[in-house]
């Protein structure tokens, strides 16, 4: 929404895009236009607040996911080491038990 001033009067317009073309729509002047503009400002502030909350929540989720991924990698490493210590090996992505334990 924007104000356009002509001959000492202010007119409120809104630009709407349809089919790739911009069309401006007259919304009013005077007290009615002031009320419409105020309502639009409140809606914009509410959308901005919701966006900020959503961004903060997404950041917390990303941090938690990063910690979870790191923990998962550590657990996978420990599991591999435990299986190797128990005499297992990987054959084409499949864990198999050795029939004998190598002496070192």
Phi and psi in degrees as GROMACS dihedral restraints (atoms count N, CA, C in turn):
[ dihedral_restraints ]
;  ai    aj    ak    al  type     phi  dphi    fc
    3     4     5     6     1  -150.2    20    10
    4     5     6     7     1   156.9    20    10
    6     7     8     9     1   -98.4    20    10
    7     8     9    10     1   140.6    20    10
    9    10    11    12     1  -124.8    20    10
   10    11    12    13     1   130.4    20    10
   12    13    14    15     1  -108.4    20    10
   13    14    15    16     1   128.4    20    10
   15    16    17    18     1  -138.8    20    10
   16    17    18    19     1   127.6    20    10
   18    19    20    21     1    50.7    20    10
   19    20    21    22     1    52.9    20    10
   21    22    23    24     1    66.5    20    10
   22    23    24    25     1    13.6    20    10
   24    25    26    27     1  -123.2    20    10
   25    26    27    28     1   147.3    20    10
   27    28    29    30     1  -109.0    20    10
   28    29    30    31     1   136.4    20    10
   30    31    32    33     1  -123.9    20    10
   31    32    33    34     1   136.6    20    10
   33    34    35    36     1   -97.4    20    10
   34    35    36    37     1   129.3    20    10
   36    37    38    39     1  -127.7    20    10
   37    38    39    40     1   157.6    20    10
   39    40    41    42     1  -130.9    20    10
   40    41    42    43     1   134.4    20    10
   42    43    44    45     1   -96.3    20    10
   43    44    45    46     1   128.1    20    10
   45    46    47    48     1  -122.5    20    10
   46    47    48    49     1   133.1    20    10
   48    49    50    51     1   -99.3    20    10
   49    50    51    52     1   124.6    20    10
   51    52    53    54     1  -131.6    20    10
   52    53    54    55     1   125.4    20    10
   54    55    56    57     1    59.8    20    10
   55    56    57    58     1    32.5    20    10
   57    58    59    60     1    82.9    20    10
   58    59    60    61     1     1.4    20    10
   60    61    62    63     1  -117.6    20    10
   61    62    63    64     1   143.8    20    10
   63    64    65    66     1   -91.2    20    10
   64    65    66    67     1   131.6    20    10
   66    67    68    69     1  -123.5    20    10
   67    68    69    70     1   135.6    20    10
   69    70    71    72     1  -103.2    20    10
   70    71    72    73     1   139.7    20    10
   72    73    74    75     1  -116.8    20    10
   73    74    75    76     1   130.3    20    10
   75    76    77    78     1   -76.7    20    10
   76    77    78    79     1   130.2    20    10
   78    79    80    81     1  -108.2    20    10
   79    80    81    82     1   -27.0    20    10
   81    82    83    84     1   148.5    20    10
   82    83    84    85     1  -174.4    20    10
   84    85    86    87     1  -146.4    20    10
   85    86    87    88     1   164.2    20    10
   87    88    89    90     1    76.0    20    10
   88    89    90    91     1  -146.1    20    10
   90    91    92    93     1   -64.9    20    10
   91    92    93    94     1   -39.2    20    10
   93    94    95    96     1   -62.7    20    10
   94    95    96    97     1   -44.3    20    10
   96    97    98    99     1   -66.2    20    10
   97    98    99   100     1   -38.3    20    10
   99   100   101   102     1   -60.3    20    10
  100   101   102   103     1   -42.0    20    10
  102   103   104   105     1   -65.7    20    10
  103   104   105   106     1   -41.9    20    10
  105   106   107   108     1   -63.2    20    10
  106   107   108   109     1   -43.4    20    10
  108   109   110   111     1   -64.0    20    10
  109   110   111   112     1   -40.4    20    10
  111   112   113   114     1   -64.3    20    10
  112   113   114   115     1   -42.4    20    10
  114   115   116   117     1   -63.3    20    10
  115   116   117   118     1   -39.0    20    10
  117   118   119   120     1   -65.1    20    10
  118   119   120   121     1   -40.9    20    10
  120   121   122   123     1   -61.0    20    10
  121   122   123   124     1   -42.5    20    10
  123   124   125   126     1   -63.2    20    10
  124   125   126   127     1   -41.9    20    10
  126   127   128   129     1   -63.0    20    10
  127   128   129   130     1   -41.2    20    10
  129   130   131   132     1   -63.6    20    10
  130   131   132   133     1   -43.5    20    10
  132   133   134   135     1   -62.7    20    10
  133   134   135   136     1   -39.5    20    10
  135   136   137   138     1   -65.2    20    10
  136   137   138   139     1   -43.9    20    10
  138   139   140   141     1   -63.1    20    10
  139   140   141   142     1   -38.9    20    10
  141   142   143   144     1   -65.1    20    10
  142   143   144   145     1   -42.9    20    10
  144   145   146   147     1   -62.2    20    10
  145   146   147   148     1   -43.5    20    10
  147   148   149   150     1   -63.8    20    10
  148   149   150   151     1   -39.6    20    10
  150   151   152   153     1   -63.2    20    10
  151   152   153   154     1   -42.8    20    10
  153   154   155   156     1   -64.3    20    10
  154   155   156   157     1   -41.6    20    10
  156   157   158   159     1   -63.6    20    10
  157   158   159   160     1   -42.8    20    10
  159   160   161   162     1   -63.9    20    10
  160   161   162   163     1   -40.7    20    10
  162   163   164   165     1   -65.2    20    10
  163   164   165   166     1   -40.8    20    10
  165   166   167   168     1   -65.2    20    10
  166   167   168   169     1   -41.2    20    10
  168   169   170   171     1   -64.8    20    10
  169   170   171   172     1   -42.2    20    10
  171   172   173   174     1   -64.2    20    10
  172   173   174   175     1   -36.5    20    10
  174   175   176   177     1   -64.2    20    10
  175   176   177   178     1   -42.6    20    10
  177   178   179   180     1   -63.0    20    10
  178   179   180   181     1   -40.9    20    10
  180   181   182   183     1   -63.7    20    10
  181   182   183   184     1   -43.0    20    10
  183   184   185   186     1   -62.8    20    10
  184   185   186   187     1   -41.9    20    10
  186   187   188   189     1   -63.1    20    10
  187   188   189   190     1   -43.2    20    10
  189   190   191   192     1   -64.3    20    10
  190   191   192   193     1   -41.6    20    10
  192   193   194   195     1   -63.9    20    10
  193   194   195   196     1   -38.4    20    10
  195   196   197   198     1   -64.0    20    10
  196   197   198   199     1   -42.3    20    10
  198   199   200   201     1   -65.4    20    10
  199   200   201   202     1   -40.7    20    10
  201   202   203   204     1   -65.0    20    10
  202   203   204   205     1   -42.0    20    10
  204   205   206   207     1   -62.6    20    10
  205   206   207   208     1   -42.9    20    10
  207   208   209   210     1   -63.2    20    10
  208   209   210   211     1   -43.2    20    10
  210   211   212   213     1   -63.7    20    10
  211   212   213   214     1   -41.3    20    10
  213   214   215   216     1   -62.1    20    10
  214   215   216   217     1   -40.0    20    10
  216   217   218   219     1   -65.7    20    10
  217   218   219   220     1   -40.9    20    10
  219   220   221   222     1   -64.3    20    10
  220   221   222   223     1   -42.2    20    10
  222   223   224   225     1   -65.9    20    10
  223   224   225   226     1   -39.0    20    10
  225   226   227   228     1   -63.3    20    10
  226   227   228   229     1   -41.1    20    10
  228   229   230   231     1   -62.4    20    10
  229   230   231   232     1   -44.9    20    10
  231   232   233   234     1   -63.7    20    10
  232   233   234   235     1   -39.5    20    10
  234   235   236   237     1   -64.4    20    10
  235   236   237   238     1   -42.4    20    10
  237   238   239   240     1   -61.0    20    10
  238   239   240   241     1   -43.7    20    10
  240   241   242   243     1   -65.3    20    10
  241   242   243   244     1   -39.2    20    10
  243   244   245   246     1   -65.8    20    10
  244   245   246   247     1   -41.6    20    10
  246   247   248   249     1   -66.4    20    10
  247   248   249   250     1   -41.0    20    10
  249   250   251   252     1   -62.4    20    10
  250   251   252   253     1   -42.0    20    10
  252   253   254   255     1   -66.1    20    10
  253   254   255   256     1   -28.2    20    10
  255   256   257   258     1   -85.5    20    10
  256   257   258   259     1     0.1    20    10
  258   259   260   261     1    98.0    20    10
  259   260   261   262     1    17.2    20    10
  261   262   263   264     1   -96.8    20    10
  262   263   264   265     1   159.4    20    10
  264   265   266   267     1  -144.0    20    10
  265   266   267   268     1   166.0    20    10
  267   268   269   270     1  -101.8    20    10
  268   269   270   271     1   125.0    20    10
  270   271   272   273     1  -122.6    20    10
  271   272   273   274     1   107.9    20    10
  273   274   275   276     1    51.6    20    10
  274   275   276   277     1    47.4    20    10
  276   277   278   279     1    80.3    20    10
  277   278   279   280     1     4.5    20    10
  279   280   281   282     1  -118.4    20    10
  280   281   282   283     1   133.6    20    10
  282   283   284   285     1   -79.7    20    10
  283   284   285   286     1   131.0    20    10
  285   286   287   288     1  -131.9    20    10
  286   287   288   289     1   150.0    20    10
  288   289   290   291     1   -90.5    20    10
  289   290   291   292     1   135.2    20    10
  291   292   293   294     1   -72.3    20    10
  292   293   294   295     1   143.8    20    10
  294   295   296   297     1   -77.7    20    10
  295   296   297   298     1   -15.9    20    10
  297   298   299   300     1  -141.3    20    10
  298   299   300   301     1   155.0    20    10
  300   301   302   303     1  -103.3    20    10
  301   302   303   304     1   126.5    20    10
  303   304   305   306     1   -71.4    20    10
  304   305   306   307     1   137.0    20    10
  306   307   308   309     1   -87.8    20    10
  307   308   309   310     1   133.5    20    10
